[in-house]
Amino acid sequence: MDRDFDLSAQYPIFGPEIECPHCHRMIPALTLTDSYLCSRHGAFEVNPKTQDLVHLQSSRCWRYWEGHWYRQHTHPDGIRFEIHEALDRLYTQGYRATRVIIAARYQSLIASYLDRGISYRNPDDPSPLKLYGLPVKFSPSAEHEPCWGTINFDLEKEPGAPVRYPYFQVLE
């Protein structure tokens, strides 16, 4: 009996295995389900319509873009902590951030945590928004640039250590 059998139909949409968004180890799909199972972090389920990966124990959600999982935040502390970690990584790599661009979908979520800086260059301009002492810009909509429907932020950077290290304000 020779049947044409599509093996890909046995697995969730991301295939037979994915990288765990927590520990970055490869984890297997459970055949004939929309789930993946990490021996350290438990089950993850894929929503086939949105392509979100949901950790069943915590309800945390990730989206995949160009080889990376991006956590989708529902609380301002999550996105603030992620930005702070990225600033620390830049600092240890010998760079300083010059601006943070945050996905427009987080604008209302994080608005109360942004400081109004003082613009000395042009007093007619509204005061720039700042986070951790850095100017903040919000991304274009995901309709115009699809990556912003998944990624959370981007840091503009330049070589060198920060003049003063403003990123320690995370717990204030």
matplotlib code that plots the C-alpha trace (Angstrom):
import matplotlib.pyplot as plt

x = [0.0, 1.8, 0.3, 1.4, 1.9, 2.8, 5.2, 5.0, 1.3, 2.3, 4.0, 3.1, 3.7, 7.3, 8.3, 9.7, 11.7, 12.3, 14.7, 13.2, 12.6, 13.8, 16.9, 17.7, 18.0, 16.3, 13.0, 10.8, 7.3, 4.7, 3.3, -0.3, -0.5, 0.3, 2.8, 6.5, 7.9, 11.0, 12.3, 13.2, 10.4, 7.4, 4.9, 4.6, 1.6, 1.4, -1.6, -1.8, -3.8, -1.5, 1.7, 2.2, 4.1, 2.5, 4.1, 1.2, 2.3, 2.9, 0.8, 3.9, 3.9, 6.6, 6.6, 9.3, 11.1, 14.2, 15.6, 14.8, 12.0, 10.7, 8.7, 5.4, 4.9, 1.7, 3.2, 5.5, 8.1, 8.7, 9.6, 11.6, 13.6, 14.3, 15.6, 17.7, 19.3, 20.1, 21.7, 23.9, 25.0, 25.9, 27.9, 29.9, 30.6, 32.1, 29.1, 26.8, 23.2, 22.2, 18.5, 15.9, 13.2, 10.2, 7.5, 4.5, 2.2, 3.8, 3.3, 0.3, 1.8, 5.0, 3.9, 3.8, 7.4, 8.9, 10.5, 10.2, 13.7, 14.7, 15.5, 18.3, 18.7, 15.3, 13.1, 10.1, 10.3, 8.3, 10.5, 11.8, 10.7, 13.4, 13.9, 17.0, 18.3, 18.1, 15.8, 12.9, 11.3, 8.3, 8.5, 6.4, 3.3, 3.5, 1.5, 4.3, 7.2, 6.1, 9.0, 7.5, 4.6, 7.1, 10.2, 9.9, 12.7, 15.9, 18.9, 20.9, 24.5, 28.0, 31.4, 32.4, 31.3, 28.5, 29.7, 27.6, 25.9, 22.2, 20.8, 21.0, 17.7, 15.8, 14.6, 13.6]
y = [0.0, 3.1, 6.3, 9.8, 10.9, 14.4, 14.2, 18.0, 17.6, 15.6, 18.6, 22.1, 24.9, 25.5, 21.9, 18.9, 20.9, 24.5, 26.3, 26.8, 30.5, 30.2, 28.0, 28.0, 24.2, 22.4, 20.9, 18.4, 18.8, 16.5, 14.8, 15.4, 18.4, 22.1, 21.6, 21.5, 20.1, 21.3, 19.0, 22.1, 24.5, 22.3, 22.6, 25.3, 25.5, 27.2, 29.2, 28.3, 31.5, 34.0, 31.9, 32.8, 30.4, 30.2, 28.7, 26.8, 27.2, 30.9, 32.1, 34.0, 34.5, 34.6, 35.4, 34.3, 36.7, 36.0, 33.2, 34.6, 34.3, 37.6, 37.7, 39.6, 41.7, 42.5, 44.4, 47.4, 45.9, 43.1, 45.3, 47.7, 44.8, 43.4, 46.9, 47.1, 43.7, 44.8, 48.0, 46.0, 43.7, 46.7, 48.2, 44.9, 44.8, 48.3, 50.2, 52.9, 53.3, 56.6, 56.0, 53.3, 52.6, 50.8, 49.0, 51.3, 48.6, 49.2, 53.0, 53.0, 50.2, 52.0, 55.7, 56.3, 55.1, 57.6, 60.8, 64.0, 65.2, 68.8, 69.7, 72.3, 72.3, 73.7, 75.1, 75.0, 71.2, 69.2, 67.6, 64.3, 61.2, 59.3, 55.9, 55.2, 58.6, 57.7, 59.4, 57.2, 56.9, 54.7, 52.5, 52.8, 50.6, 46.9, 47.5, 49.7, 47.6, 44.0, 43.3, 45.7, 43.4, 41.0, 42.6, 44.8, 47.4, 48.3, 50.2, 52.7, 52.5, 53.7, 52.5, 53.6, 53.4, 55.7, 59.1, 58.3, 55.0, 56.0, 52.5, 51.8, 53.6, 50.4, 49.9, 53.5]
z = [0.0, -1.2, 0.3, -0.2, 3.4, 4.2, 7.2, 7.8, 8.6, 11.7, 13.3, 14.5, 12.0, 13.1, 12.2, 14.2, 16.6, 17.7, 20.0, 23.5, 24.0, 27.6, 27.5, 23.8, 23.6, 20.8, 21.9, 20.0, 18.7, 19.9, 16.8, 15.8, 18.1, 18.1, 21.0, 21.8, 25.0, 26.8, 29.5, 31.6, 30.9, 30.1, 27.2, 24.6, 22.3, 18.9, 17.9, 14.2, 13.4, 15.0, 15.0, 18.7, 20.9, 24.3, 27.4, 29.0, 32.6, 32.6, 29.5, 28.3, 24.6, 21.9, 18.2, 15.7, 13.4, 11.3, 13.5, 16.9, 19.4, 20.7, 24.0, 23.6, 26.7, 28.5, 31.5, 31.3, 33.6, 31.1, 28.2, 30.5, 31.9, 28.4, 27.3, 30.4, 29.8, 26.2, 27.4, 29.8, 26.9, 24.8, 27.7, 28.2, 24.4, 24.4, 23.0, 24.3, 23.2, 21.7, 21.3, 21.9, 19.3, 20.9, 18.9, 18.5, 20.0, 23.4, 23.4, 25.8, 27.9, 28.7, 28.5, 32.2, 32.6, 30.1, 31.3, 29.5, 28.8, 28.2, 24.6, 24.7, 20.9, 20.0, 22.8, 20.3, 20.0, 22.5, 25.1, 23.9, 25.7, 27.6, 29.1, 31.2, 30.1, 26.4, 23.8, 22.9, 19.5, 18.6, 15.5, 12.4, 12.4, 11.7, 8.5, 7.2, 8.5, 9.4, 11.7, 14.3, 14.7, 16.4, 17.6, 20.7, 20.4, 18.7, 20.2, 18.1, 19.3, 18.8, 20.1, 23.5, 27.1, 28.3, 29.6, 32.7, 33.0, 33.3, 32.9, 36.6, 37.1, 36.3, 39.9, 40.5]

ax = plt.figure().add_subplot(projection="3d")
ax.plot(x, y, z, "-o")
ax.set_aspect("equal")
plt.show()
